[in-house]
Amino acid sequence: GEEGGMREYVPGSEKYTVSEILMSVLSTIRVPRPGDSVHKDECAFSFSSPESEGGLYVCMNSFLGFGSKYVERHHAKTGQRAYLHITRTRKTQVSTETRDTSFCALSHILQVQQWDGEVRQESKYAAELKQLDNGVKIPPSGWKCEVCDLQENLWMNLTDGKVFCGRKYFDGSGGNNHALLYYQQSGYPLAVKLGTITPDGADVYSYDEDDMVLDSKLPEHLSHFGIDMMTMEKTERTITELEIAVNQRVGEWEVIQESGSTLRPLWGPGLTGMKNLGNSCYLNSVMQVLFTIPDFQTKSVPLRMFVSLCVVLEFLAKLGYGLLSGEYSKPPFINMTFFVQGDQLGIAPRMFKALVGRGHPEFSTNRQQDAQEFLLHFINMVERNCRSGMNPSEAFRFLVEEKIVCQQSQKAKYTQRVDYIVQLPVPMDQATNMEELQEAERRREEADSSGAPPPAAPRAQIPFAACFAALSEPETLTDFWSSAVQAKTTATKTTRFASFPDHLVIQIKKFTFGLDWVPKKLDVSIDVPDTLDLSALHAMGQQPGEELLPEVAPPPLMTPDSTLSVCLSAPVLDDSTVSQLCEMGFPLEACRKAVYYTGNTGIDAAMNWVMGHMEDPDFSAPLVLPGSSSAPGTTPTESLPEEHLATIVSMGFSRDQATRALRATNNVLERAVDWIFSHLDDLESMDVSEGGRSEGGSETSREPPPGPRVRDGPGKYELFAFISHMGTSTMCGHYVCHIKKDQQWVIFNDQKVCASEKPPKDLGYLYFYRRVVE
């Protein structure tokens, strides 16, 4: 429980009367107003909490929390005199005789807590659900399906109290779909799973919303049919428990978490666990890996943030200290005889999560997220807020060279772009156990036709070389507009590294879309190597005797918008791809942008662009093409924010390029940075903007504009970390990471930090390599 008390810090208070002290204290106290956040769980400067030694002190004016090491400092700096002192003590009564049973129960509870399924939302039917007064009363037990007499996996419709069996599971167990069939006949949307009802709630499903939901009026809805939640006991597994069981059957959950081994817990500096704040395992895994990298470990990381966002550096330093110091990495003893294996107190990065998710439509929520998307979001956040000097994200930044050769003229075009992650597709047709997979598919089809349970599916074995071939082998472009022949023709595109980063991140693209655009995950095993030599993939640039495609403007593009009915110098957009995207419901201008920024390379690339930019503020704004003088609503002479210009210039670009980028994006800094990075190939040929050239330089003496800062070196790497995912999609499941520390693999599973016995390197999702320096 919690114990609260007022503690007043007044040096030399013995010189004052009680009345004077009380008046002095009361003058520094205010009542929280609506919107005020009271930080009663975490210190502003450390990860001290009410459970920590000394407890937590909450300032009664700012409502910030401070650990015992920092409260004196805050008092001295602010003069604040009144603090609410909160301490919390764990009360655990476990006897050595029941230890084994307790551990079994604890393991099950931890699995359920760690399984990050989608956060359930309140059903739109819950508040106004109409229940029939048909006199139906449901007994507390002894249920069966009204159609087939099945006595398990039963669902009671909350409208009329009808009880039917649920859906058939993938292995043939479960039910006979009678509850679903009844909804299709009646239209009654909500059903509760009998056997999961407890005083704390139950599983409720909405057939119309096609999802598990919350019903805030569930006690009232159950009472209508004579069911008292307070007297019910759970007799069946919940949907969450079933999801865990499914993953255990296919082996993913157990293998990735190494559940079959008794893992040795680890403690100390760099071995600190992180609490799961509710679907935050993606953040925990990413930040654990990042703080293994020297750029993030160094306290004097040369970041220069905007004044309004300098708190980013403070929270980054705070998180780094929490993970690396070892102060919060100690074994939590239950009593003097034993402790919970591998379960640390760890740190709870509540403030950090709130900061990095602020304003983001997904990362600001408690829903499960894609670890790769979060990594890019965090890198972009650091990039946007860095004014000058080096920053940790440079450890990942590299240049990609794309060479396109017109097959008709044999002339070439070279472009460069910045990237941070290498994405590798999974060629399922290259599986080494293809015969086994085909036989399993044949048996599954036979089972479907006969109604028998489907057999267990084997895991596809994919060679890493087959995945990497997508990066090294030429790609054929069938609809390339060639400036040499002034027509569409066939071309080949080859991708190479123009620079090798210090740390290379590889994403295995396990998550894809089915034919019905439903997200799914590929169940694959990939023989990812411990070392990589990418030297052969270094870009060579223009070769002797090789001719370049002429810089000739393609045919003009006429926009249907009457306000923009001018000829724009831009490539012809593939109308069929634009139409396909529009048919999916996306805005026309967003579809045109997708096709333009992916260079007419097809529907897949354009769709990926759309999915990655749906939250951009100018997503559906008119496409602004290079060569147009300004964005809609601006004029060529409109003043540009000087601080935005300075920020882009500090990243290594010229003032002219910064000006063009801002004018092309309505002066939105974040979009301007994205725009300039996606137009590196056009920077050299950009005309001088209306603002003139930079001071101190003339046209004859001016050096070529520098590009973004990148580190380069040998292309030899070794694997030092990987992040794995368990579950059917990025929107549910659980993440853990494995990190190599002092030649020992360590598993970080939220608060559990243990020596890894069998690191499942073949089942990873994100792989992290570091350069090998000979």
C-alpha positions in Angstrom: 0.0 0.0 0.0 0.9 3.7 0.0 1.8 5.9 3.0 1.7 9.6 2.5 3.1 12.3 4.8 4.0 16.0 4.6 7.7 16.7 5.0 9.0 20.3 5.1 12.5 21.4 4.2 13.4 24.6 6.1 17.1 24.8 7.1 17.4 26.0 10.6 13.7 25.7 11.2 14.2 25.5 15.0 14.5 29.3 15.0 10.9 29.7 13.9 7.6 29.2 15.7 5.2 26.5 14.6 2.8 29.1 13.3 5.5 30.8 11.2 6.6 27.5 9.8 3.0 26.6 8.8 2.5 29.9 7.1 5.8 29.6 5.3 4.8 26.1 4.1 1.3 27.0 3.0 2.5 29.8 0.9 4.2 27.3 -1.4 1.3 24.9 -1.8 -1.3 25.1 -4.5 -4.2 22.8 -5.5 -3.8 20.9 -8.8 -5.9 22.4 -11.6 -7.6 20.5 -14.4 -4.8 19.4 -16.8 -2.0 19.4 -14.2 0.0 16.2 -14.2 1.0 14.9 -10.8 4.2 12.9 -11.2 3.9 10.5 -8.2 5.5 7.5 -9.8 8.9 8.7 -11.2 11.6 11.2 -10.3 12.2 14.0 -12.8 16.0 13.4 -12.7 16.2 9.6 -12.1 14.1 6.5 -12.0 13.5 6.6 -8.2 10.0 5.7 -7.3 7.9 5.2 -4.1 9.4 1.6 -4.0 13.0 3.0 -4.1 15.1 3.6 -1.0 13.9 6.9 0.5 10.7 6.9 -1.5 9.5 9.8 -3.7 8.9 13.4 -2.8 6.2 15.3 -4.8 6.5 19.0 -5.0 3.3 20.6 -3.8 3.6 23.5 -6.2 4.9 22.0 -9.5 3.8 18.4 -8.7 7.1 17.0 -10.0 8.5 14.0 -8.2 12.0 13.8 -6.8 14.0 11.0 -5.3 15.7 11.4 -2.0 19.0 12.4 -3.8 17.4 15.3 -5.6 14.8 16.8 -3.3 17.3 18.9 -1.4 18.7 20.2 -4.7 15.2 21.2 -5.9 14.5 22.9 -2.5 17.7 24.9 -2.7 17.1 26.0 -6.3 13.4 26.8 -6.0 12.8 27.6 -2.4 10.0 25.1 -2.3 9.2 24.0 1.2 6.4 21.4 1.1 6.6 18.0 -0.5 4.4 14.9 -0.3 6.5 12.0 0.7 5.3 8.7 -0.8 6.8 5.3 0.1 5.5 2.0 -1.1 6.5 -1.4 0.3 6.0 -4.8 -1.4 4.2 -7.2 0.8 4.8 -10.8 -0.3 4.0 -13.9 1.8 5.5 -16.9 0.1 6.6 -20.0 2.1 9.4 -22.2 0.9 7.0 -25.2 0.9 4.7 -23.5 -1.7 7.6 -22.0 -3.6 7.4 -24.3 -6.6 3.7 -23.9 -7.0 4.0 -20.2 -6.7 6.6 -20.1 -9.4 4.4 -22.0 -11.8 1.5 -19.6 -11.1 3.8 -16.6 -11.4 5.2 -17.8 -14.7 1.7 -18.0 -16.1 0.7 -14.5 -14.8 3.9 -13.0 -16.3 3.2 -14.5 -19.7 -0.3 -13.1 -19.7 1.0 -9.7 -18.6 3.8 -9.7 -21.2 1.5 -10.7 -24.1 0.9 -7.3 -25.7 -2.4 -7.9 -27.6 -4.3 -5.0 -29.1 -5.7 -2.6 -26.5 -9.4 -3.2 -26.4 -11.7 -0.3 -27.1 -15.2 0.4 -25.7 -17.8 -1.1 -28.0 -20.0 1.4 -29.8 -23.0 -0.8 -28.8 -22.2 -1.1 -25.1 -23.8 2.1 -23.8 -27.1 1.8 -25.6 -27.4 -2.0 -25.9 -31.1 -3.0 -26.0 -31.7 -6.3 -24.1 -34.9 -8.3 -24.6 -37.2 -8.8 -21.7 -37.7 -12.5 -22.6 -37.4 -14.0 -19.1 -34.2 -15.9 -19.9 -32.1 -16.6 -16.9 -28.6 -18.2 -17.3 -27.4 -20.6 -14.5 -23.9 -20.1 -13.1 -22.6 -23.3 -14.7 -23.7 -26.3 -16.8 -24.0 -24.4 -20.1 -24.1 -26.0 -23.5 -24.6 -24.8 -27.1 -28.3 -24.7 -28.1 -27.5 -26.3 -31.4 -24.8 -28.9 -31.0 -24.7 -29.4 -27.2 -21.0 -28.5 -27.1 -20.0 -27.6 -23.5 -16.8 -25.5 -24.0 -15.9 -22.3 -25.8 -19.5 -21.0 -25.3 -20.7 -17.4 -26.0 -23.8 -15.9 -24.6 -25.4 -13.2 -26.7 -26.0 -10.1 -24.6 -29.2 -9.1 -26.4 -31.3 -12.2 -25.8 -29.2 -14.6 -23.7 -28.9 -17.2 -26.4 -25.9 -19.5 -25.8 -23.9 -20.9 -28.8 -20.4 -22.3 -29.4 -17.6 -20.2 -30.8 -15.5 -20.4 -33.9 -13.4 -23.4 -34.9 -9.7 -22.9 -34.1 -6.9 -23.5 -36.6 -6.3 -27.0 -35.3 -10.0 -28.0 -35.6 -10.8 -27.5 -31.9 -12.9 -24.7 -30.4 -16.4 -24.8 -31.7 -18.7 -25.1 -34.7 -19.3 -21.4 -35.5 -22.9 -21.4 -34.2 -22.5 -18.1 -32.3 -21.3 -16.4 -35.5 -24.1 -18.0 -37.6 -26.6 -16.7 -35.0 -25.3 -13.1 -35.3 -25.6 -13.3 -39.1 -29.3 -14.3 -38.6 -30.2 -11.9 -35.8 -27.8 -9.0 -36.1 -27.4 -8.9 -32.3 -23.8 -7.7 -32.0 -22.3 -8.4 -28.6 -21.5 -11.7 -26.9 -19.7 -12.7 -23.7 -17.6 -15.8 -23.3 -19.0 -17.9 -20.5 -16.3 -19.4 -18.4 -14.2 -16.2 -18.5 -16.5 -14.1 -16.3 -14.9 -13.0 -13.0 -15.4 -10.0 -10.7 -12.7 -8.3 -12.8 -14.5 -8.7 -16.2 -14.8 -11.1 -19.1 -14.1 -11.6 -22.8 -16.6 -9.6 -24.8 -16.7 -9.8 -28.6 -18.5 -7.5 -31.1 -19.4 -9.3 -34.3 -20.2 -6.1 -36.1 -16.9 -4.4 -35.1 -15.1 -7.7 -35.6 -12.9 -7.4 -32.5 -12.6 -8.1 -28.8 -14.1 -5.0 -27.0 -14.8 -3.5 -23.6 -18.3 -3.3 -22.2 -18.4 -0.7 -19.3 -22.0 -1.9 -18.5 -21.1 -5.6 -18.4 -22.3 -6.1 -14.8 -25.7 -4.6 -15.7 -25.9 -6.6 -19.0 -25.1 -9.9 -17.2 -27.5 -9.1 -14.3 -30.3 -8.8 -16.9 -30.0 -12.6 -17.4 -29.4 -13.4 -13.7 -25.6 -13.6 -13.7 -23.8 -12.0 -10.7 -20.3 -11.2 -11.8 -19.1 -11.0 -8.1 -19.8 -14.7 -7.6 -18.4 -16.0 -10.9 -15.1 -18.0 -11.2 -13.1 -18.5 -14.3 -13.3 -21.9 -15.8 -12.0 -21.4 -19.4 -9.0 -19.7 -20.9 -9.3 -16.1 -22.1 -8.5 -15.1 -25.7 -5.2 -13.7 -24.5 -4.3 -17.1 -22.9 -5.4 -18.9 -26.1 -3.1 -16.6 -28.2 -0.2 -17.5 -26.0 -1.1 -21.2 -26.2 -1.2 -21.0 -30.0 2.2 -19.5 -30.2 3.6 -22.0 -27.7 2.3 -24.8 -30.0 4.1 -23.5 -33.0 7.2 -22.9 -30.8 7.7 -19.2 -31.4 6.9 -18.0 -27.9 9.0 -20.6 -26.2 12.0 -20.5 -28.6 12.3 -16.7 -28.7 12.0 -16.3 -24.9 14.1 -19.4 -24.3 11.3 -20.7 -22.0 12.6 -24.2 -22.1 15.8 -23.3 -20.3 16.5 -22.2 -16.7 18.2 -18.9 -17.5 20.8 -17.4 -15.1 19.7 -13.9 -14.1 22.2 -11.0 -14.6 22.6 -7.8 -12.7 24.7 -4.7 -12.7 25.7 -1.8 -15.1 24.3 -2.2 -18.6 22.0 -5.0 -17.4 19.0 -3.1 -16.2 15.5 -4.3 -17.1 12.6 -2.0 -18.2 9.1 -2.3 -17.0 6.3 -2.9 -19.5 4.0 0.1 -19.3 1.3 -1.6 -21.2 2.3 -2.6 -24.8 5.6 -0.8 -24.5 7.9 -3.8 -25.1 8.7 -2.4 -28.6 10.2 0.7 -26.9 12.0 -1.3 -24.3 13.7 -3.5 -26.8 14.8 -0.7 -29.1 16.2 1.5 -26.4 18.1 -1.4 -24.8 19.9 -1.9 -28.1 20.5 1.8 -28.7 22.2 2.2 -25.4 24.6 -0.6 -26.3 26.0 1.7 -29.0 28.8 4.1 -27.9 27.2 7.1 -29.5 24.2 6.8 -27.1 26.3 5.7 -24.1 28.5 8.8 -24.1 27.3 11.4 -21.6 28.7 14.2 -23.6 26.8 13.4 -26.8 27.1 16.7 -28.8 23.4 17.3 -29.4 22.2 20.9 -29.7 18.5 20.9 -29.4 16.0 23.7 -30.0 15.4 25.7 -26.9 11.8 24.5 -26.7 12.9 20.8 -27.1 16.1 20.7 -25.0 14.2 18.4 -22.7 14.8 15.6 -25.2 18.5 15.6 -24.4 17.8 15.6 -20.6 15.4 12.6 -20.9 17.8 10.8 -23.2 20.6 11.2 -20.6 18.3 10.2 -17.8 17.3 7.0 -19.6 21.0 6.3 -20.4 22.0 6.6 -16.8 19.1 4.5 -15.7 20.1 1.7 -18.0 23.9 1.9 -17.7 24.6 2.8 -14.1 23.5 -0.4 -12.5 21.7 1.6 -9.8 18.4 0.0 -10.7 19.7 -3.5 -11.5 19.6 -5.4 -8.3 18.0 -8.8 -7.5 14.5 -8.3 -5.9 14.5 -10.5 -2.8 11.1 -11.8 -1.8 12.6 -13.0 1.5 16.0 -14.0 2.8 15.9 -17.4 1.1 15.1 -16.8 -2.6 14.2 -14.2 -5.2 12.1 -14.2 -8.4 14.4 -15.5 -11.1 15.4 -12.9 -13.6 12.7 -10.4 -12.5 14.3 -7.1 -11.6 12.7 -4.0 -10.2 14.1 -2.2 -13.3 13.1 1.2 -14.5 9.7 2.5 -15.7 10.4 5.0 -18.5 7.0 6.8 -18.3 8.2 10.3 -18.9 10.5 9.2 -21.8 7.6 7.3 -23.5 5.3 10.3 -23.1 8.0 12.6 -24.6 8.9 10.5 -27.7 5.2 9.8 -28.3 4.0 13.3 -27.8 1.8 14.4 -30.8 2.2 11.1 -32.6 -1.1 9.4 -33.4 0.3 5.9 -32.6 3.3 6.2 -30.2 1.3 8.4 -27.9 -1.2 5.6 -27.3 -0.9 2.4 -25.3 -1.4 0.2 -28.4 1.3 -2.2 -29.5 3.5 -0.8 -32.3 6.1 -1.9 -34.9 9.6 -1.8 -33.4 11.1 -0.8 -36.8 8.7 2.1 -37.1 9.5 3.3 -33.6 13.3 3.1 -34.3 12.9 5.3 -37.3 10.6 7.7 -35.4 13.1 8.1 -32.7 16.0 8.6 -35.2 14.0 11.2 -37.0 13.2 12.9 -33.7 16.8 13.2 -32.9 17.6 14.4 -36.5 15.0 17.1 -36.5 16.0 18.5 -33.2 19.8 18.5 -33.8 21.1 21.9 -34.7 24.8 21.3 -35.2 27.6 18.9 -34.4 27.5 15.1 -34.3 24.6 13.2 -33.0 23.9 9.6 -32.1 21.8 9.0 -35.2 24.9 9.4 -37.4 25.9 5.9 -36.3 23.2 4.5 -38.6 23.1 7.1 -41.4 24.5 6.0 -44.8 24.1 6.9 -48.4 22.6 4.6 -51.0 23.5 5.0 -54.7 21.0 3.9 -57.3 22.2 3.5 -60.8 19.6 3.3 -63.6 20.7 2.2 -67.1 18.5 2.8 -70.1 18.5 -0.5 -72.0 17.9 1.2 -75.3 20.6 3.8 -75.2 22.8 2.1 -72.5 23.2 5.5 -70.8 23.1 5.8 -67.1 21.8 8.0 -64.3 23.2 8.1 -60.8 21.2 9.2 -57.7 21.9 9.1 -54.0 19.6 9.1 -51.0 20.0 8.9 -47.2 18.9 5.8 -45.3 19.2 4.3 -41.9 17.8 0.8 -42.3 18.4 -1.9 -44.9 15.1 -3.7 -45.6 15.2 -7.2 -46.9 12.2 -9.0 -48.4 11.5 -12.6 -47.7 11.4 -14.6 -50.9 9.1 -17.5 -49.9 9.7 -19.2 -53.2 13.4 -19.7 -52.3 12.7 -21.9 -49.2 15.0 -24.8 -48.9 12.2 -27.0 -47.5 9.8 -26.3 -50.4 8.7 -29.9 -50.8 7.8 -30.1 -47.1 5.8 -26.8 -47.3 4.0 -28.0 -50.5 3.1 -31.3 -48.8 1.8 -29.4 -45.8 -0.3 -27.2 -48.0 -1.7 -30.2 -49.8 -2.7 -31.8 -46.5 -4.3 -28.6 -45.3 -6.4 -28.3 -48.4 -7.5 -31.9 -47.9 -8.4 -31.2 -44.3 -10.4 -28.2 -45.3 -12.4 -30.1 -47.8 -13.1 -33.0 -45.4 -13.7 -30.9 -42.3 -10.9 -32.5 -40.5 -8.5 -30.5 -38.3 -5.6 -29.0 -40.3 -2.1 -30.3 -39.7 0.6 -28.3 -38.1 2.4 -26.1 -40.6 6.2 -26.3 -40.9 8.3 -23.2 -40.7 9.8 -22.1 -44.0 13.6 -22.2 -44.1 14.9 -19.2 -46.1 18.6 -18.6 -46.9 19.9 -15.2 -45.9 21.6 -15.0 -49.3 18.2 -15.2 -51.0 17.0 -12.2 -48.9 20.1 -10.2 -49.6 19.9 -10.9 -53.3 17.1 -8.3 -53.5 19.7 -5.7 -52.6 22.5 -6.8 -54.8 20.8 -8.0 -58.0 19.6 -5.6 -60.7 15.9 -4.7 -60.8 14.1 -4.3 -64.1 12.0 -1.2 -64.7 9.5 -1.7 -67.5 8.1 1.8 -67.6 11.1 4.1 -67.4 11.1 7.4 -69.1 14.5 7.9 -70.8 15.7 11.3 -71.5 18.1 9.8 -74.1 15.4 8.4 -76.3 12.6 10.8 -75.1 10.2 7.9 -74.5 9.3 5.2 -72.1 11.5 2.1 -72.2 13.0 -0.7 -70.1 15.8 0.1 -67.7 17.7 -1.7 -64.9 18.3 -0.3 -61.5 21.2 -1.4 -59.3 21.5 -0.4 -55.6 24.8 0.0 -53.9 26.2 1.5 -50.7 27.7 4.9 -51.3 28.9 4.8 -47.7 29.1 2.1 -45.0 27.7 3.2 -41.5 29.3 2.4 -38.2 26.3 0.4 -37.3 24.1 -1.4 -39.8 20.5 -2.2 -39.1 18.8 -4.9 -41.2 15.0 -5.4 -41.1 13.6 -8.7 -42.3 10.2 -7.8 -43.8 8.2 -10.5 -42.1 5.0 -8.4 -42.0 3.1 -8.1 -45.2 -0.5 -7.9 -46.5 -2.6 -10.7 -47.8 -4.8 -10.5 -50.9 -7.5 -9.0 -48.8 -5.1 -6.3 -47.4 -5.2 -7.9 -44.0 -1.8 -7.7 -42.3 -0.1 -11.0 -41.7 3.2 -12.3 -40.5 5.5 -14.7 -42.4 6.5 -17.7 -40.3 10.1 -18.1 -41.4 13.5 -19.2 -40.2 16.5 -17.3 -41.7 20.1 -18.3 -41.3 21.3 -14.8 -40.5 25.2 -14.8 -40.3 27.3 -13.6 -37.4 29.5 -11.7 -39.7 28.9 -9.8 -43.0 31.3 -8.5 -45.6 29.6 -6.0 -47.8 32.8 -4.7 -49.5 31.6 -6.0 -52.9 28.5 -3.8 -52.6 30.3 -0.5 -52.4 29.2 2.0 -55.1 31.8 2.7 -57.8 30.2 5.8 -59.4 30.4 6.7 -63.0 32.7 4.3 -64.9 35.3 5.3 -67.6 33.6 5.6 -70.9 30.1 5.4 -69.5 27.7 8.1 -70.8 25.1 9.7 -68.6 21.5 10.3 -69.5 21.1 13.9 -70.6 19.5 16.4 -68.2 16.5 17.0 -70.5 13.1 17.8 -69.1 10.5 15.2 -69.7 7.1 16.1 -71.3 5.2 18.6 -69.1 2.5 17.4 -66.7 -0.8 19.2 -66.8 -2.7 19.2 -63.5 -6.5 19.3 -63.6 -6.6 21.9 -60.8 -7.5 25.2 -62.5 -5.5 27.1 -60.0 -2.4 25.2 -61.0 -3.1 24.9 -64.7 0.5 25.5 -65.7 3.1 23.3 -67.3 5.3 21.8 -64.6 8.7 20.3 -65.4 8.3 16.9 -63.9 8.2 13.2 -64.9 5.0 11.8 -66.3 3.2 10.0 -63.5 2.0 6.4 -64.1 -1.8 6.9 -64.4 -2.6 3.3 -63.7 -0.7 3.3 -60.4 -2.4 6.6 -59.4 -5.8 5.1 -60.2 -5.1 1.9 -58.2 -4.2 4.0 -55.2 -7.3 6.2 -55.6 -9.5 3.1 -55.8 -8.3 2.2 -52.4 -9.7 5.4 -51.0 -6.6 7.6 -50.7 -6.8 11.3 -51.8 -5.8 12.0 -55.4 -2.9 14.4 -54.5 -1.5 11.9 -52.0 -1.6 9.2 -54.7 0.2 11.5 -57.1 2.9 12.2 -54.5 3.3 8.5 -53.8 3.9 7.7 -57.5 6.2 10.7 -57.9 8.4 10.2 -54.9 8.8 6.5 -55.7 9.9 7.3 -59.3 7.1 5.4 -61.1 8.5 2.1 -59.7 5.1 0.4 -59.3 2.2 -0.1 -57.0 4.1 -1.8 -54.1 6.6 1.0 -53.7 3.8 3.6 -54.0 1.7 1.8 -51.4 4.6 1.6 -49.0 5.1 5.4 -49.4 1.4 6.0 -48.7 1.4 3.8 -45.6 4.5 5.6 -44.3 3.2 9.2 -44.9 -0.5 9.0 -44.0 0.1 11.1 -40.9 2.0 13.9 -42.6 0.3 17.2 -42.2 0.4 17.8 -46.0 -0.5 14.3 -46.9 -3.5 15.3 -49.1 -2.1 18.8 -50.1 -1.4 19.4 -53.8 1.9 18.0 -55.1 4.6 20.6 -55.3 7.2 19.6 -57.9 10.8 20.7 -58.2 10.9 23.7 -60.6 7.7 25.3 -59.3 8.5 28.5 -57.6 6.5 28.0 -54.5 3.9 25.9 -52.7 0.3 26.8 -52.8 -0.5 29.8 -50.7 3.1 31.2 -50.8 4.8 33.6 -53.1 8.4 33.6 -54.3 9.2 36.6 -52.2 7.5 35.4 -49.0 9.9 35.4 -46.0 11.1 32.1 -44.7 11.6 31.3 -41.0 15.2 32.1 -40.3 15.5 29.5 -37.6 14.3 26.8 -40.1 16.9 27.9 -42.6 19.6 27.8 -39.9 18.6 24.3 -38.9 18.8 22.9 -42.4 22.0 24.7 -43.2 23.6 23.3 -40.0 22.9 19.8 -41.3 25.4 20.4 -44.1 23.2 21.9 -46.9 23.5 25.3 -48.5 21.1 28.2 -47.8 19.8 27.9 -51.4 18.9 24.3 -50.9 17.3 25.0 -47.6 15.2 27.8 -49.1 14.0 25.5 -52.0 13.1 22.7 -49.5 11.1 25.1 -47.3 9.2 26.6 -50.2 8.4 23.2 -51.5 6.8 22.2 -48.2 4.9 25.2 -47.0 7.7 26.1 -44.5 7.1 23.0 -42.5 10.5 22.1 -41.1 10.0 18.4 -40.7 8.7 18.0 -44.2 11.5 20.2 -45.6 14.1 17.9 -44.1 12.4 14.8 -45.5 12.0 16.6 -48.9 15.7 17.6 -49.1 16.9 14.1 -48.2 14.7 12.6 -50.9 16.0 15.0 -53.6 19.7 14.6 -53.2 20.1 13.9 -56.8 18.5 17.2 -57.7 20.6 19.4 -55.4 23.5 19.9 -57.8 21.2 21.0 -60.6 19.0 23.3 -58.5 18.8 26.9 -59.7 19.8 29.6 -57.4 16.7 30.6 -55.3 15.3 34.1 -55.2 17.1 34.8 -51.9 20.4 34.9 -53.7 23.6 33.0 -53.0 25.2 32.6 -49.6 27.3 35.5 -48.4 31.0 35.4 -49.0 30.9 33.4 -52.2 30.7 34.1 -55.9 29.5 31.9 -58.7 33.0 31.1 -59.8 34.5 30.5 -56.4 31.6 28.6 -54.9 32.4 25.0 -53.9 29.8 22.3 -54.6 27.2 22.2 -51.9 28.0 19.6 -49.2 25.6 16.8 -48.6 24.5 15.2 -45.3 27.2 14.1 -42.9 27.9 10.4 -43.1 30.6 8.2 -41.7 32.3 5.7 -44.0 34.7 2.8 -43.5 35.2 -0.8 -44.2 32.1 -2.9 -45.1 32.8 -5.7 -42.6 30.4 -6.2 -39.7 29.6 -8.5 -36.8 26.2 -9.1 -35.3 25.8 -7.7 -31.8 22.0 -7.5 -31.2 18.7 -8.5 -32.6 15.0 -7.8 -31.8 12.4 -10.6 -32.1 8.7 -10.5 -32.3 6.1 -13.0 -31.2 2.5 -12.8 -32.5 0.5 -12.6 -35.7 1.0 -8.9 -36.6 2.7 -5.8 -35.5 -0.5 -4.7 -33.7 -0.3 -7.6 -31.1 2.2 -9.9 -29.5 5.4 -9.3 -27.7 9.0 -8.1 -28.3 12.3 -9.1 -26.7 15.9 -8.4 -27.6 19.1 -10.3 -27.4 22.4 -8.3 -27.0 26.0 -9.5 -27.1 27.9 -8.2 -24.1 31.5 -9.2 -23.5 31.1 -12.2 -25.8 28.0 -13.4 -23.9 24.5 -13.2 -25.4 22.0 -11.6 -23.0 18.2 -11.7 -23.3 16.3 -8.6 -22.3 12.6 -9.5 -21.8 11.2 -6.3 -20.2 12.3 -6.6 -16.5 13.9 -10.0 -17.0 17.6 -9.9 -17.9 19.3 -13.2 -18.2 22.3 -15.0 -19.8 21.0 -16.4 -23.1 21.5 -20.2 -23.6 20.3 -20.5 -27.2 19.9 -17.1 -28.8 17.2 -17.6 -31.6 19.1 -15.7 -34.2 17.1 -17.3 -37.0 13.8 -15.9 -35.8 14.7 -12.2 -35.4 13.0 -9.2 -36.9 15.6 -6.4 -36.6 19.3 -7.2 -36.7 22.1 -4.8 -35.5 25.6 -5.1 -36.8 28.7 -3.1 -35.9 31.7 -2.4 -38.0 34.7 -4.7 -37.5 37.9 -2.6 -37.3 41.0 -4.6 -38.1 
